[in-house]
């Protein structure tokens, strides 16, 4: 997690272009956060995630996906 502009934003780093995000989903459900960031090899994107965690909790949040080369602009992209 990183603190950006006075709020905490979970960041998940993936080594490839795919993979489950079970821990991120559970963190979002437990903390009630509305924004998370995934860093992977896919093009930049933003989507609404609405899933049930493996523990049966509902997680609904915005997922900002960024490739590694854009990570230095994270604070700017989250603020905008």
RAVEN-V806542 format. One record per backbone hydrogen bond with DSSP energy under -0.5 kcal/mol. CO is the residue of the C=O (numbers start at 1). NH is the residue of the N-H. Records with the same first field share a line. If there is no record, write none. Layout:
BEGIN
CO->NH  NH
END
This chain:
BEGIN
2->4  9
4->7
7->4
9->2
10->37
12->14  39
16->41
21->25
22->26
23->27
24->28
25->29
26->30
27->31
28->32  33
34->62
35->10
36->64
37->12
38->40  66
39->14
40->68
45->65
47->49  63
49->61
51->59
53->56
57->53
59->51
61->49
62->36  64
63->47  65
64->38  66
65->45
66->40
67->70
68->71
70->73
71->74
73->77
74->78
75->79
76->80
END
